[in-house]
Amino acid sequence: MNVLISVTDKTGIVEFAAGLIGTGARLISTGGTARLLRDAGISVRDVSEVTNFPEMLDGRVKTMHPKITGGILAVRGNAAHMAALAEHAIEPIDMVVVNLYQFEKTAAQPGVTFAELIENIDIGGPTMIRSAAKNWQDVAIVTSAADYDPIIEELKTGGAISTATKWRLAQQAFSTTAEYDRAISRKLAEIAPDQPLPATTQDVPAILDIRVPRTASLRYGENPHQQAALYASGGGIAGAEQLHGKELSYNNLVDLDACWQLVCEFTNPAAAIIKHTNPAGCAESVSLADAYRKALECDPVSAFGGVLGFNREVDEETAIEVAKLFVEAIAAPSYSEAALRVLQAKKNLRLVKALPPAGDLVVKSISGGFLAQSADLAGFDRATVEVKTRREPTPDEWAAIEFGCKVVKHVKSNANVYTRAGQTVAVGAGQMSRVDSVNIAAMKAHLPLQGSVVASDAFFPFPDGLEQAVKHGATAFIQPGGSVKDADVIAAADALGVAMVFTGVRHFRH
């Protein structure tokens, strides 16, 4: 068996090469790989010995030669192919071991030049990989060090590499070259040859590349007649570990993500209860259990069958409180052993160990394409907000304002949230009219609204929403501002003796 080895990442290659020699393989190699193998006492021929042609153009041309590509691409069962090899004294190559120039690693280096970037685009490597993968039934293509040991074991036990293994390796090889080309395409789309390279990637890429492996097939999608799967690249809820309970559903995952993103807004112990992607309650406190109790107070009816999120390790006290309610799933960074014992007594309760949210690009599909935007990471900044009314908020109102700002950005628009310091009091979500959102939140309220603060995701287009909220008991407001009717809304607030703060930052969530 002739094996061609040419690798940039040389992890484990000496041991693999020695294992191949032990099975009777004859090795061919290039440049630095050949030197490394010889230094380790492994017999290897240079590619130039096979081709009778030296490496040239600073190593740009090494393996692109008929005696290499012909040896890889010849179909062994094709008599004409084999006759052509014999006529031109070309040896068949039965295995190709290749990994590529580390383009992404080079591209990530501070101060990398355009010329260095271009020079680290591999040409011969992808050519060999694609050639071997195309001729997969005759040639094993190895692109990952994780396959070295299994291949040696298969050769030792079976004397050859199975057709199933060759096909798996070929599939992996085409995925490798596809991802490599995507990495190059993504980077080059951001730059021009006569301009300095940007220090960071654009928030919204010139080419939207979505290539993520399927990690789970789901029972169904939002409804039983829809098919669904989970695709995960790591981090966030998609990369979370399920510790207990039934299989996660499509809707569970969507709600868990909404929950997890919300509680990650807070530095104090926080709890959120999500129902159909909207908060049914959210709170922060000195302890996780107290935060959960306060979140539940907001809307205990809607909380039934909801999804919970916590930004701290779930302890036993919190678990005991949670176990009193029917809950579909919980996301938290970790769980104490005592908490797990309590929660795992509920056979169907899904427990997820979540990871920090990954990435800052939000992608949604529409018919015929995709929309992409940077994530809404804008937070509350007391130094930049403006008090627009004669009355300033009280210290308690300021605390409620800051808390409300963190929550309202996670409520579907039109969104209005009544809050107290550290606790949602009532939530109005997803209405076509802002005044309807204000009134529906009040209608659903289980806690007293008197003295609450209203956080709005967008401006009040007319004074009516503010006036209704004041009737329900609100005493202070925070909103982005920006309406042509701002002056009327401010005048109404002054007339009613309430405080109003403008942020200048809208938080629509469609």
C-alpha positions in Angstrom: 0.0 0.0 0.0 1.4 3.4 -1.0 0.5 6.2 1.4 1.1 9.9 0.6 1.5 12.1 3.7 1.5 15.9 3.6 0.3 17.7 6.8 0.5 21.1 8.2 -0.6 20.1 11.7 1.8 17.3 12.6 0.1 16.2 15.8 0.3 12.4 16.0 1.7 12.0 12.5 4.9 10.2 13.5 3.1 7.6 15.5 0.6 7.1 12.6 3.3 6.8 10.1 5.1 4.2 12.2 1.8 2.3 12.5 1.4 2.3 8.8 5.0 1.1 8.3 4.1 -1.7 10.7 1.3 -2.8 8.3 3.6 -2.9 5.3 2.9 0.5 3.9 5.3 2.5 1.8 5.4 6.2 2.5 5.7 9.2 0.3 5.9 12.7 1.7 6.7 16.3 1.2 9.0 19.0 2.7 8.7 19.4 6.5 6.6 16.3 6.9 9.2 14.1 5.2 12.0 15.6 7.4 10.1 15.0 10.5 9.5 11.4 9.6 13.1 10.8 8.7 14.3 12.4 11.9 12.0 9.9 13.7 13.8 7.0 11.9 10.8 6.3 9.5 11.6 5.4 5.9 10.0 7.8 3.5 10.4 8.9 -0.2 10.1 12.5 -1.2 7.4 13.4 -3.7 10.2 14.7 -6.0 11.6 11.2 -6.1 8.3 9.9 -7.4 7.7 12.7 -9.9 11.3 13.2 -11.0 10.5 16.9 -10.7 11.7 19.2 -7.9 9.5 21.3 -5.7 9.3 24.8 -7.1 7.9 28.3 -6.8 8.7 28.5 -3.0 6.8 25.2 -2.5 3.7 26.3 -4.3 4.2 23.4 -6.7 4.9 20.0 -5.1 2.2 17.5 -5.5 0.3 18.8 -8.6 1.9 16.3 -11.0 0.4 13.4 -13.1 2.5 10.9 -11.2 0.7 12.0 -8.0 -2.8 12.9 -9.2 -2.8 10.1 -11.6 -1.9 7.6 -8.9 -4.7 8.9 -6.7 -7.5 9.3 -9.4 -7.0 6.0 -11.3 -10.0 3.7 -10.8 -8.6 0.3 -10.0 -11.5 -1.5 -11.7 -11.1 0.4 -15.0 -8.7 -1.5 -17.3 -7.9 1.6 -19.4 -7.0 3.6 -16.3 -4.6 0.9 -15.1 -3.1 0.5 -18.5 -2.4 4.3 -18.5 -0.7 4.0 -15.2 1.5 1.2 -16.5 2.3 3.0 -19.7 3.5 6.1 -17.8 5.1 4.2 -14.9 2.7 5.7 -12.3 2.4 4.0 -9.0 -1.2 3.8 -7.5 -1.5 5.7 -4.3 -3.9 3.9 -1.9 -4.1 6.4 1.0 -3.7 10.2 1.2 -3.1 11.8 4.6 -3.5 15.6 4.3 -4.4 18.5 6.5 -4.4 22.1 5.1 -2.5 25.3 5.6 -4.0 26.9 8.7 -5.7 29.8 6.9 -8.1 30.8 9.7 -5.2 30.8 12.3 -3.2 33.0 10.0 -6.1 35.3 9.3 -6.7 35.7 13.1 -3.2 36.9 13.8 -2.8 40.6 14.7 -1.0 42.5 12.0 -1.2 39.8 9.3 -0.6 41.3 5.8 -2.6 40.7 2.7 0.3 38.9 1.1 0.6 36.5 4.1 -3.1 35.8 4.0 -3.0 34.9 0.3 0.1 32.8 0.7 -1.7 30.7 3.3 -4.3 29.6 0.8 -3.6 25.9 0.2 -3.8 24.7 -3.4 -2.2 21.2 -3.5 -3.8 20.0 -0.3 -7.4 20.5 -1.4 -6.5 19.1 -4.8 -5.2 15.9 -3.2 -8.1 15.7 -0.8 -10.8 16.1 -3.5 -9.0 13.7 -5.8 -8.8 11.0 -3.2 -12.4 11.6 -2.0 -13.6 11.4 -5.6 -11.9 8.0 -5.9 -13.0 7.0 -2.4 -13.7 3.3 -3.3 -10.0 2.8 -4.0 -8.3 5.5 -2.0 -8.6 6.3 1.7 -8.5 10.0 2.4 -7.5 10.9 6.0 -8.0 14.6 7.0 -8.3 14.3 10.8 -5.8 13.1 13.4 -8.8 11.6 15.3 -8.9 8.9 12.6 -5.2 7.8 12.9 -5.7 5.2 15.7 -9.0 3.7 14.3 -7.4 3.3 10.9 -4.3 1.5 12.3 -6.6 -0.8 14.3 -8.7 -1.6 11.3 -5.6 -2.4 9.2 -4.2 -4.6 11.9 -7.5 -6.5 12.5 -8.9 -6.7 9.0 -5.8 -6.2 6.7 -7.6 -3.4 4.8 -9.8 -0.4 5.2 -13.4 -1.2 4.8 -15.7 0.4 2.1 -17.8 1.9 4.9 -14.8 3.6 6.5 -13.6 4.9 3.1 -17.0 6.4 2.4 -17.1 8.0 5.9 -13.6 9.5 5.3 -14.6 10.8 1.9 -17.7 12.5 3.3 -15.6 14.1 6.0 -13.0 15.1 3.4 -15.5 17.0 1.2 -16.8 18.7 4.4 -13.2 19.7 5.2 -12.6 21.3 1.8 -16.0 23.0 1.8 -15.4 24.6 5.2 -11.9 25.6 4.1 -13.2 27.4 1.1 -15.9 29.0 3.1 -13.3 30.4 5.6 -11.3 31.9 2.7 -14.5 33.3 1.1 -15.7 34.8 4.3 -12.4 36.5 5.0 -11.7 37.8 1.5 -15.2 39.2 1.2 -14.2 41.7 4.0 -11.0 43.0 2.4 -9.5 44.7 -0.7 -6.0 44.1 -1.9 -5.1 47.7 -1.8 -6.5 48.4 1.7 -5.3 47.6 5.2 -6.9 44.5 6.7 -9.7 45.2 9.1 -8.9 44.5 12.7 -12.2 42.7 13.3 -14.8 41.0 11.3 -17.8 43.1 10.3 -20.9 42.7 12.5 -23.0 41.8 9.4 -20.9 39.7 7.0 -20.8 40.4 3.2 -21.5 36.7 2.7 -23.8 34.8 5.1 -22.4 31.3 5.6 -24.5 28.9 7.6 -22.8 25.6 7.9 -23.6 23.9 11.2 -23.8 20.2 11.9 -27.1 18.5 12.8 -26.8 17.4 16.4 -30.3 16.1 17.0 -33.4 15.1 15.1 -36.4 16.4 17.0 -39.8 14.5 17.2 -41.4 17.4 15.4 -41.3 21.2 15.0 -43.6 23.8 16.4 -46.5 21.5 15.6 -46.7 17.7 15.1 -47.1 17.8 11.3 -43.7 19.7 11.0 -40.3 18.1 10.8 -37.4 19.6 12.8 -33.8 19.2 13.9 -31.3 20.9 16.0 -28.1 22.3 14.5 -25.4 23.4 16.9 -22.0 25.0 16.6 -21.4 25.3 20.4 -22.3 27.6 23.1 -25.7 28.8 24.3 -28.7 26.6 24.5 -27.9 24.7 21.3 -24.6 23.5 22.9 -26.1 22.8 26.3 -25.9 19.4 28.0 -29.2 17.8 29.0 -28.9 16.2 32.4 -32.4 14.7 32.9 -35.9 14.3 31.5 -37.7 13.7 28.2 -36.3 14.6 24.8 -36.2 18.3 24.3 -38.8 19.6 21.8 -38.5 22.4 19.2 -40.6 24.6 21.4 -38.7 23.7 24.5 -35.5 24.8 22.9 -36.9 28.1 21.7 -38.3 28.9 25.1 -35.1 27.8 26.9 -33.1 30.1 24.7 -35.5 33.0 25.5 -35.2 32.2 29.2 -31.4 31.9 29.1 -30.8 35.1 27.2 -33.0 37.0 29.7 -31.4 35.8 32.9 -27.9 36.4 31.4 -28.8 40.1 31.5 -28.3 40.1 35.3 -25.3 40.0 37.6 -27.4 39.4 40.8 -29.1 36.0 41.3 -32.0 36.0 38.8 -34.8 33.8 37.7 -37.1 34.0 34.6 -40.2 32.1 33.7 -41.0 31.9 30.0 -44.2 31.0 28.3 -44.3 31.0 24.5 -41.0 33.0 24.4 -42.4 35.8 26.5 -41.6 36.3 30.2 -44.4 35.4 32.5 -42.2 36.6 35.3 -38.7 37.7 36.1 -36.9 38.8 39.2 -33.5 39.3 40.8 -32.7 39.1 44.5 -30.1 38.2 47.1 -30.8 34.5 46.7 -31.9 32.4 43.7 -34.8 30.9 45.7 -36.1 34.4 46.5 -35.7 35.5 42.9 -37.7 32.5 41.8 -40.5 33.2 44.3 -40.7 36.8 43.1 -40.7 35.8 39.5 -43.6 33.4 40.1 -45.6 36.0 41.9 -45.9 38.0 38.7 -48.1 35.5 36.9 -48.5 32.1 38.7 -51.3 31.1 36.3 -49.2 31.5 33.1 -46.2 30.0 34.8 -47.9 26.5 34.8 -46.1 24.4 32.2 -43.5 27.1 31.5 -39.8 27.0 31.1 -37.4 28.4 33.8 -34.0 30.0 33.6 -31.5 30.7 36.3 -28.2 32.5 36.1 -26.7 30.7 39.1 -26.2 27.1 40.2 -29.6 25.8 41.2 -29.4 25.0 44.9 -31.6 22.7 47.0 -33.9 25.5 48.3 -34.6 26.7 44.8 -35.2 23.2 43.6 -37.7 22.5 46.4 -39.6 25.7 45.4 -39.6 24.8 41.7 -40.7 21.2 42.4 -44.1 22.6 43.6 -45.0 23.7 40.1 -45.4 21.8 36.8 -42.5 23.0 34.7 -41.4 21.7 31.3 -37.7 22.5 31.4 -35.0 24.4 33.2 -31.8 26.1 32.0 -29.0 26.9 34.5 -25.3 27.0 34.5 -25.2 24.1 37.0 -27.1 22.2 39.6 -26.0 21.1 43.1 -26.2 17.4 43.8 -29.0 18.0 46.3 -30.9 20.1 43.7 -30.5 17.3 41.2 -32.0 14.7 43.6 -35.0 16.9 44.1 -35.6 17.7 40.5 -34.8 14.3 39.0 -37.7 12.9 41.1 -39.8 14.5 38.4 -39.3 12.0 35.6 -40.2 14.2 32.7 -38.7 17.5 33.8 -35.9 18.4 31.3 -32.8 19.8 33.0 -30.3 21.6 30.8 -26.8 22.7 31.8 -26.5 25.8 29.7 -23.4 27.5 28.3 -22.8 31.2 27.8 -24.6 32.6 24.8 -22.5 32.1 21.7 -22.0 34.7 18.9 -23.5 38.1 18.3 -25.2 37.5 14.9 -28.9 36.9 14.9 -30.2 35.1 11.8 -33.9 34.5 10.9 -35.3 32.8 7.8 -37.9 34.4 5.5 -39.3 33.0 2.4 -36.5 33.0 -0.2 -33.7 34.1 2.1 -32.4 35.1 5.5 -32.2 38.2 7.6 -29.2 38.8 9.8 -28.5 41.5 12.4 -26.1 42.1 15.3 -27.5 41.0 18.6 -29.3 43.5 20.8 -26.6 44.0 23.4 -27.5 47.6 24.3 -27.9 47.9 28.1 -29.1 50.5 30.5 -26.7 53.4 31.1 -27.7 55.8 33.8 -25.2 58.3 32.4 -26.7 58.6 29.0 -30.5 58.5 29.7 -32.4 61.8 30.0 -35.1 62.7 32.5 -37.7 64.5 30.3 -40.2 65.5 33.0 -40.2 68.0 35.8 -40.2 65.3 38.4 -37.1 63.1 38.7 -37.5 59.4 39.5 -37.1 58.4 43.1 -34.3 56.0 44.1 -36.8 53.0 44.1 -38.1 54.1 40.7 -34.6 54.3 39.3 -34.0 50.7 40.5 -37.2 49.6 38.8 -36.4 51.5 35.6 -33.0 49.7 35.3 -34.6 46.3 36.0 -37.4 47.0 33.5 -35.0 48.0 30.8 -33.3 44.6 31.0 -36.6 42.7 30.9 -38.5 44.6 28.2 -35.9 43.9 25.5 -36.8 40.2 25.8 -40.6 40.7 25.4 -42.3 40.5 22.0 -43.2 43.9 20.6 -45.3 45.9 21.3 -44.0 45.4 24.8 -44.7 47.2 28.1 -43.6 45.8 31.4 -44.8 47.0 34.8 -41.9 46.5 37.3 -40.8 47.2 40.8 -37.1 47.1 41.8 -36.0 43.6 41.0 -39.4 42.2 40.0 -41.8 42.2 37.1 -45.3 43.1 38.2 -47.2 42.6 34.9 -46.2 41.9 31.3 -47.9 43.2 28.1 -46.5 41.5 25.0 -47.0 41.2 21.3 -49.9 43.6 20.8 -50.7 45.5 17.6 -51.4 48.6 19.6 -49.2 50.0 22.5 -52.1 51.1 24.5 -53.6 47.6 24.3 -50.3 46.2 25.6 -50.5 48.6 28.5 -54.1 47.5 29.3 -53.6 43.8 28.8 -50.7 43.8 31.2 -52.8 45.5 33.8 -55.7 43.1 33.1 -53.4 40.1 33.8 -51.7 41.6 36.8 -51.7 39.4 40.0 -49.6 41.9 42.0 -50.6 45.5 42.9 -49.7 48.0 40.2 -49.7 51.0 42.4 -46.3 52.6 42.5 -44.9 50.5 39.6 -42.7 51.7 36.8 -43.5 51.0 33.1 -40.7 50.1 30.7 -41.6 50.4 27.0 -39.6 48.8 24.2 -40.5 51.7 21.9 -41.9 55.2 22.1 -45.4 56.0 23.1 -47.0 57.3 19.9 -49.7 59.2 21.8 -50.4 60.1 25.4 -53.1 57.5 25.8 -50.8 54.6 26.7 -49.1 56.6 29.4 -52.5 57.9 30.7 -53.9 54.4 30.9 -50.8 53.1 32.8 -51.1 55.9 35.3 -54.8 55.0 35.9 -53.5 51.5 36.6 -51.0 52.8 39.2 -47.8 53.5 37.4 -45.7 56.4 38.7 -42.7 56.4 36.4 -41.8 55.5 32.8 -38.8 54.6 30.7 -39.0 54.6 26.9 -36.7 55.4 23.9 -38.5 58.5 22.8 -38.4 59.6 19.1 -42.1 60.1 18.4 -43.4 63.2 16.7 -45.8 63.3 19.7 -43.0 63.2 22.3 -43.8 66.7 23.5 -47.5 65.8 24.0 -46.5 62.6 25.9 -44.1 64.6 28.2 -46.7 67.2 28.8 -49.2 64.5 29.8 -46.6 63.0 32.2 -46.0 66.4 33.8 -49.7 67.0 34.1 -50.1 63.7 35.9 -47.1 64.2 38.1 -45.2 61.2 37.0 -41.5 60.8 36.0 -40.4 59.9 32.5 -36.9 58.9 31.3 -35.8 58.6 27.6 -33.0 56.2 26.6 -32.8 56.9 22.8 -32.5 53.1 22.3 -35.4 51.1 20.9 -35.7 47.3 21.7 -38.2 45.9 19.2 -38.3 42.1 19.3 -40.3 40.6 16.5 
